[in-house]
């Protein structure tokens, strides 16, 4: 599986998203549609981006009882998305149900990955707010192992945890990693962050980059910089 940069299109409308992508001079980056854009525009934004030739990661992070998630995934399976996700905290049973719901009648399905711990969560908040007292890396590795047992394709985690996930689940198990910033950027609300070059060295399969590209003066140049650091450089 080739490494790639996924741009988080965290915009409030299709209009803003398409205007942003129009700045990419003929290039068709892999894009992520999150809750904001999907709740604003619904399935039509997925269709429009697919028609324009983009690969689409639909980041809706489902988390509910297994039957509900299974049925919701069956609806998402009718969209031509390339990747979608759910929260591993929903349990193995929920993840298995999701995989079954997402699988189309012909046996095909988009990639399905599980969010481990959000990259905005610190060790301290995990301990005090949600009473998980194990080290972050152990929690992420356990959630990844659960996702693998449920037949999923990979996890969302911080690049800092990619080595532990690959160690626990094998190199073929995907790590999709947000929490990426250039060395000279602000962290924003993210906690477990690193640079594209470091994410590559740590073995991430995909980096998800939002504000470092969408907020840049020249988004195309920032995207190229990500590609250069993450995909091209040694
Ligand atoms: O702007 P920034 O690069 O921080 O954007 C990161 C994107 O990745 C956001 O769209 C966020 O919702 C998403 N994400 C994340 N952490 C996760 C899963 C998804 O930051 N664990």
Boltz pocket constraint, residues with backbone or C-beta under 6 A from the ligand:
constraints:
  - pocket:
      binder: B
      contacts: [[A, 8], [A, 10], [A, 34], [A, 59], [A, 115], [A, 116], [A, 117], [A, 118], [A, 119], [A, 120], [A, 156], [A, 157], [A, 178], [A, 179], [A, 180], [A, 187], [A, 188], [A, 190], [A, 208], [A, 209], [A, 210], [A, 211], [A, 212]]
      max_distance: 6.0
